[in-house]
Amino acid sequence: MRLGIDFGTTRIVVAAADRGNFPLVHFETHDGQACDWYPPVVAVHGDQRLYGWQALAVQDDESWTILRSL
């Protein structure tokens, strides 16, 4: 399978090559919804790491350090 990945500053988007078409790959959000992008965010708290949707869920908690646009 061939994939194209766009590491954007606010979104990561993935497309698959399928017989001349390039449909977007969908990611599952924290609440089970399908989304065609993934957030480029990491949350760090001591030895713990959260990525993507889980990192966004703790962004308002000041005990976590948020790293964006990796």
C-alpha positions as CSV (number, residue, x, y, z in Angstrom):
1,M,0.0,0.0,0.0
2,R,1.3,3.4,-0.9
3,L,0.6,6.3,1.5
4,G,1.2,10.0,1.3
5,I,1.6,11.9,4.6
6,D,1.3,15.6,5.0
7,F,2.8,16.7,8.4
8,G,1.1,20.0,8.6
9,T,1.4,22.5,11.5
10,T,-2.2,22.1,12.7
11,R,-3.2,18.7,11.1
12,I,-1.6,15.5,9.8
13,V,-3.4,14.2,6.7
14,V,-2.8,10.8,5.1
15,A,-3.9,9.7,1.7
16,A,-3.7,6.2,0.2
17,A,-3.0,5.5,-3.5
18,D,-5.8,3.3,-4.9
19,R,-6.0,2.8,-8.7
20,G,-5.3,6.4,-9.6
21,N,-7.5,7.8,-6.7
22,F,-6.1,9.2,-3.5
23,P,-8.7,8.8,-0.7
24,L,-8.0,10.2,2.7
25,V,-7.3,7.8,5.5
26,H,-9.6,8.3,8.5
27,F,-8.6,8.3,12.1
28,E,-10.7,7.5,15.1
29,T,-11.2,10.4,17.6
30,H,-11.4,10.0,21.4
31,D,-15.2,9.8,21.2
32,G,-15.2,7.1,18.4
33,Q,-15.9,9.5,15.5
34,A,-14.1,9.2,12.2
35,C,-11.9,12.2,11.2
36,D,-9.8,12.7,8.1
37,W,-7.0,14.4,10.0
38,Y,-4.9,13.8,13.1
39,P,-3.6,16.5,15.5
40,P,0.2,16.8,15.7
41,V,0.2,17.2,19.5
42,V,2.1,15.5,22.3
43,A,1.3,16.0,26.0
44,V,4.1,15.2,28.6
45,H,3.6,14.7,32.3
46,G,6.7,13.1,34.0
47,D,7.2,9.8,32.3
48,Q,3.7,9.8,30.8
49,R,3.1,10.7,27.1
50,L,-0.1,11.2,25.3
51,Y,-0.5,11.7,21.5
52,G,-3.1,13.2,19.2
53,W,-6.6,13.2,20.5
54,Q,-5.6,12.1,24.0
55,A,-3.1,15.0,24.2
56,L,-5.8,17.5,23.2
57,A,-8.0,16.2,25.9
58,V,-5.5,17.3,28.6
59,Q,-4.4,20.6,27.0
60,D,-6.2,22.7,29.7
61,D,-4.6,20.8,32.6
62,E,-1.6,22.9,33.7
63,S,0.2,19.8,35.0
64,W,0.8,18.6,31.4
65,T,3.3,20.2,29.0
66,I,1.8,20.4,25.4
67,L,4.1,20.2,22.4
68,R,2.5,21.2,19.1
69,S,3.5,21.0,15.4
70,L,6.1,18.3,15.7
